[in-house]
Amino acid sequence: MNLRSVFSTVVCLIISICVSSAQTAMRPINILTADKSGQTILKQLVKAAKNPVTILPANQEKADEALYQTQVTTRSLMGAVIYFTGGILIDNGWIRILGCGSDSKMNRSLPKWNKGKTFKEFGKKPTYLLIGDDAIGGLFAINGGALGQELGKVYYLAPETLKWESLGQGYSEFLDFCLNGNLDLFYKGDKWEGWQKDVATLNGDNVFSFYPYLWSKEGKDISKSLRTIVPLQEQYDLTISTIKQLGL
């Protein structure tokens, strides 16, 4: 066999391997939903919740798409949330946990919200994964290495500090905390008189923006800040830009 033949054979082998890998990299929806035991755990958690909780309805087409794009199984709690809910609103909608997106209150799906932020293409491993947020623009994410040393733990980006801080909890523990934990203590100083009424009417794709900014010296008293409703995407872009500008 001459050198040209050897080179041609190697090229064909590489192409074959790449095509095979591309075909098998993304698991099909029937494999991802083969074990739906995560739904039972989710139902039990919601039923026992101490904090107000609303499960947004899931559209089957959106559910299939979101689960496939995320590549987690419905055996996991995260997979169950993505596949069986359009999202979860906790504490009158103060906290929003991402699911497959709902036409009614929150249209964002977990994978589409992350695309372009934590990964470029579906199927790529993110260095962190956004899983939820709150009404004042705070972000919750699972650390894949970019946020700190605690891999697999949920981190919170607080709007008053603009720093990612580990909550020391995995996804399941975090969801349980949202459903049963002392959220008033966690958000001490972040709520204003009458916040329940204001947040109850807030769409899950929007947040409250404050001026002076909550991270500024002048914005430490949230009750004195000017509140406006803005798209979360706009607030997210501002937050990330500010972090870069301040070198945080």
C-alpha positions in Angstrom: 0.0 0.0 0.0 1.5 3.4 -1.1 1.6 6.5 1.0 -1.3 8.1 -0.8 -3.5 5.0 -0.1 -2.5 5.0 3.6 -3.4 8.7 3.9 -6.7 8.1 2.1 -7.5 5.3 4.5 -6.7 7.3 7.6 -8.8 10.2 6.4 -11.8 8.0 5.7 -11.4 6.4 9.2 -11.3 9.8 10.9 -14.4 11.0 8.9 -16.2 7.7 9.9 -15.3 8.2 13.6 -16.4 11.9 13.5 -19.7 11.0 11.8 -20.4 8.2 14.2 -19.6 10.4 17.2 -21.9 13.2 15.9 -24.7 10.7 15.5 -24.4 9.2 19.0 -23.4 12.3 21.0 -27.0 13.4 21.6 -29.1 10.8 23.2 -32.7 10.5 21.8 -35.7 11.5 23.8 -37.0 7.9 24.3 -33.7 7.1 26.1 -33.8 10.2 28.2 -37.4 9.5 29.3 -37.1 5.7 29.8 -37.0 6.1 33.6 -39.4 8.8 34.8 -38.8 8.2 38.6 -37.7 11.8 39.0 -41.3 12.9 38.5 -42.4 11.0 41.6 -39.7 12.8 43.7 -40.7 16.1 42.3 -44.4 15.6 43.1 -43.5 14.6 46.7 -41.4 17.7 47.1 -44.1 20.0 45.8 -46.8 18.4 47.8 -44.8 18.9 51.0 -43.6 22.4 50.2 -43.9 25.0 53.0 -43.4 28.0 50.7 -46.0 29.0 48.1 -45.3 27.2 44.8 -46.8 27.2 41.3 -46.0 24.6 38.7 -46.3 26.1 35.2 -47.9 23.8 32.6 -45.5 22.0 30.2 -46.2 21.8 26.5 -45.2 18.3 25.2 -43.4 19.6 22.1 -41.4 22.1 24.2 -40.7 19.4 26.9 -39.3 17.0 24.3 -37.2 19.7 22.8 -35.8 21.1 26.1 -34.9 17.7 27.5 -33.2 16.6 24.3 -31.2 19.9 24.2 -30.2 19.6 27.8 -29.4 15.8 27.6 -30.4 15.0 31.1 -32.8 12.1 32.0 -36.1 12.2 33.7 -34.6 9.9 36.3 -33.0 13.0 37.8 -34.8 15.8 39.5 -33.5 18.4 37.1 -34.7 16.3 34.2 -38.1 16.0 35.8 -38.4 19.7 36.2 -37.4 20.3 32.6 -39.7 17.7 31.1 -42.8 17.9 33.3 -43.0 21.6 34.1 -42.9 24.8 32.1 -41.0 26.2 35.1 -41.6 26.5 38.9 -42.5 29.8 40.6 -41.8 29.9 44.3 -42.7 32.5 47.0 -45.3 34.2 44.8 -43.0 34.2 41.9 -40.0 35.7 43.7 -37.8 32.7 42.6 -38.2 31.1 39.2 -36.8 27.6 38.5 -36.3 26.9 34.8 -38.2 24.1 33.0 -39.2 23.7 29.4 -40.9 27.1 29.2 -44.6 27.9 29.5 -46.8 30.0 27.2 -48.5 31.5 30.2 -46.1 33.0 32.7 -42.5 32.2 31.7 -41.6 31.4 28.1 -37.9 30.6 28.7 -36.6 27.0 28.7 -33.5 26.1 30.6 -31.4 25.1 27.5 -32.4 28.0 25.3 -31.8 30.5 28.2 -28.3 29.1 28.5 -27.4 28.9 24.9 -25.0 31.8 24.0 -24.4 32.4 27.7 -22.9 29.2 29.2 -22.4 27.2 26.0 -22.4 27.8 22.2 -24.1 24.7 20.9 -26.5 22.2 22.4 -24.7 19.1 23.6 -21.6 21.0 24.6 -20.6 20.8 28.3 -21.0 24.2 30.0 -18.6 25.6 32.5 -21.7 26.5 34.5 -25.4 26.1 33.9 -28.1 28.7 34.7 -31.0 26.9 36.5 -33.1 29.8 37.9 -33.2 33.4 38.9 -35.2 35.8 41.1 -37.3 38.9 40.7 -34.5 41.3 41.5 -32.1 39.8 38.9 -30.2 37.4 41.0 -29.0 34.3 39.2 -28.7 30.6 40.2 -26.3 28.3 38.4 -24.7 24.9 38.8 -20.9 25.2 38.8 -19.0 23.3 36.1 -15.7 24.8 37.0 -16.0 28.5 36.1 -17.6 29.8 39.3 -15.4 28.4 42.0 -13.9 25.2 43.5 -17.2 23.5 44.5 -18.0 21.5 41.4 -21.7 20.5 40.9 -22.9 22.9 43.6 -25.4 25.7 43.1 -23.9 29.2 43.1 -25.8 32.5 43.5 -25.0 35.8 41.8 -26.4 38.4 44.1 -27.3 41.8 42.5 -26.0 43.6 45.6 -22.5 42.1 45.4 -22.2 41.0 41.7 -20.2 38.0 43.0 -20.9 34.3 42.5 -21.1 32.6 46.0 -21.6 28.9 46.6 -24.7 27.8 48.4 -23.1 24.5 49.3 -26.0 22.6 47.8 -26.6 20.3 44.8 -29.6 20.8 42.5 -32.0 18.6 44.6 -30.9 20.3 47.9 -31.3 23.7 46.3 -34.8 23.0 45.1 -35.8 21.6 48.5 -34.4 24.8 50.1 -36.5 27.0 47.7 -39.6 25.0 48.6 -39.1 24.7 52.3 -36.3 27.1 53.4 -36.4 30.4 55.2 -36.4 32.6 52.1 -37.1 35.8 54.1 -33.8 35.2 55.9 -31.9 34.4 52.7 -33.3 37.6 51.1 -33.0 39.8 54.2 -32.9 43.4 53.1 -33.9 42.6 49.5 -37.6 42.9 49.9 -39.8 46.0 50.2 -43.2 46.6 51.7 -45.8 45.3 49.3 -43.4 43.1 47.3 -45.8 40.2 47.2 -48.4 42.2 45.2 -45.7 43.6 42.9 -44.1 40.2 42.2 -47.3 38.3 41.7 -48.0 40.3 38.6 -44.4 40.0 37.2 -43.9 37.9 34.2 -41.2 35.2 34.7 -39.2 36.6 31.8 -38.9 40.0 33.4 -37.3 41.4 36.6 -37.2 44.5 38.7 -34.4 46.8 37.9 -33.2 49.3 40.5 -31.7 52.7 40.6 -29.4 53.5 42.3 -28.0 50.0 41.5 -28.2 47.6 44.4 -24.4 47.0 44.3 -23.7 50.7 44.7 -23.2 52.5 48.0 -26.3 54.6 47.3 -28.4 51.5 46.5 -28.1 49.7 49.8 -31.6 50.5 51.0 -33.8 48.8 48.4 -37.0 50.5 49.6 -35.5 53.9 48.6 -34.5 52.8 45.1 -36.5 53.5 41.9 -38.0 50.2 40.6 -38.7 49.5 36.9 -39.7 46.3 35.1 -37.2 45.2 32.4 -36.7 42.0 30.4 -34.4 39.6 32.2 -32.2 39.4 29.2 -31.5 43.2 29.4 -30.7 42.9 33.1 -28.5 39.9 32.5 -26.5 41.7 29.9 -26.1 44.7 32.2 -25.0 42.6 35.1 -22.4 40.7 33.1 -21.1 43.9 31.5 -20.8 45.6 34.8 -18.9 42.6 36.3 -16.4 42.8 33.5 -16.1 46.6 33.8 -15.5 46.4 37.5 -13.1 43.5 37.1 -15.0 41.3 39.6 
